[in-house]
Amino acid sequence: MPKPVITQLLNVLRIPAEVGGRSLRIAGFSGCEELTLELLKVPELSRAEVVHDISEADVVIGWIKCLRSGMLLSELKLVRGHSIVIISDAAGYIHVNPSLIRDIVGADYVKSWFPIGEGAAVFIKRGFDRGFKRRSISMYRDSFIYGPNPVHYNTAYALYVLTKYTLARVNGNVIEVGTGRGFSTLWLAHAAKELKARVTSIDVNCERVEFASNVMKELGLSEYVEVVCGDAREYGRSIKGIALAFIDGWKEEYHEYLEAIEHNLLPGSVLIAHNTLSSAPEVAHYLKKVFSREYVSVTVATDPAGVTVSARTKD
């Protein structure tokens, strides 16, 4: 039976896919087809649809113990560029096929570990070049030197995966609360570039905003991202048509950021909040809101601080 938190993640991914009245479409890799049918027995996923054509799926899933690298690589070519691949039990059973994860990354996929159950690996096709990756590494390093500390690379990859998936299904834009030096902004902006959307990133530190703006220009992303110096509790109210929000500002204000943008969230929109494990007491009001009936949510430790991923169910 699928791990409970895997099904919670799929339940979140279901919401953007259902925009326009259709169902979440799930396919299984060869050897794993019967396991995908188990997903439909979970009440939250009863509206999902199992498809046999991988090229039609929103999510393609496999359990590492039933995958074969040769067959997997041929099937990966059929996955759409904005669909997600989930390999369940990837951390706990990587010894079964130690080359499998390496092969997927080698096929130009981006990987983020979601350490739930025996560890899931979540992938999406890479749309950036190696030059962008090299520049992001130097920015990651500089953020540790000059502050504030950036999100972990694994979380940055999760942002890229989830943003690309969401923007392909919800026709809207991205807002980020808490630019810092712009490391997370890079990944949001590149996903927006690939889907022809826009990012508005807001921070109260004007020096950091200027630095991040210059990096966006350097990387040719300024057409897709605006970095603003201001209070997101006020400026966020003016951002219309929000498909995805990444919240990483002052922890005690998370619920106020949500209040500021909530009336502009599109149906099917996704929220990603950082530090929800490490700062759970400070973000308690926010968590109470996103674990209410209006949202479906899951918290995962993509880094020790944790992120909570939520999808808005209320129109």
Secondary structure, DSSP 8 states (H G I E B T S, - for coil): ---HHHHHHHHHHHHHHTTTS---EEEE-TT-HHHHHHHTTSGGGTT-EE-S-GGG-SEEEEEGGG--HHHHHHHHTTS-TT-EEEEETTTTTGGGSTTHHHHHHHTTEEEEEE-STT-EEEEEE--S-HHHHHHHHHHHHHHHHHSS----HHHHHHHHHHHHHHHTTS--EEEEE--TTSHHHHHHHHHHHHTT--EEEEES-HHHHHHHHHHHHHTT-TTTEEEEES-HHHHGGG--SEEEEEE-S-GGGHHHHHHHHGGGEEEEEEEEEESTTTTTTTTHHHHHHHTSTTEEEEEE-SSTT-EEEEEE---
